[in-house]
Amino acid sequence: MSDELPEPPEIARDVFAGEAWDRANTFADLLAGPGVVRGLLGPREVPRIWDRHLLNCAVVAEAVPPDVRLVDIGSGAGLPGLVLAIVRQDITVTLLEPLLRRTVFLEECVQALKLDNVEVLRGRAEELAGKREFDVASARAVAPLDRLLTWAMPLLREGGELIAMKGERAAGELAEAQEQLRASGARTAELVTVGRGKVEPPATLVRVVAGRAPERARRRRRR
């Protein structure tokens, strides 16, 4: 397998329309170059940057409501958060990442891509709870769903949504997280498929709608 960045597939022009096209190409170069050099992406991932990473993350936008504040938990190399910001100029994106070398890379990407709908925050979700509130939380390959719920739900407004990219493990993780879903006061939790006809296989997400966590409800009744 060649370790060179391939030409973008034809479908990419439809997914990354308008101004997003140049930004997606620039981001692909950044991932294949500085992203690999700094260890944010493995060299073997370079041939799959378009199919496995950029397009796979871009189709998640199908599940994101319009005009929302989105936090990307454990953003890493900006997947999916930075890609969502590229394809959805109507949303504001907070890239939340604890490691300095990754936040430095993300800041450089935001500057190079000239994105004014993105902020980069260095920190952990637990540290942000109670200080900021978001409409949507996204995550990809960060943690098992039960643990991810403990990080994401305190960041969401009531009625907000966690959108977790889970792939073939989605159904299993959803089944294993039932106790944590109840504990966190989730209203609903379901599997969602996005990207049909754009990525193969289509991307599988777990979407959890936040309710009021039981402990928060008790605190409100005491007031």
Disulfide bonds with the S-S distance in Angstrom:
none
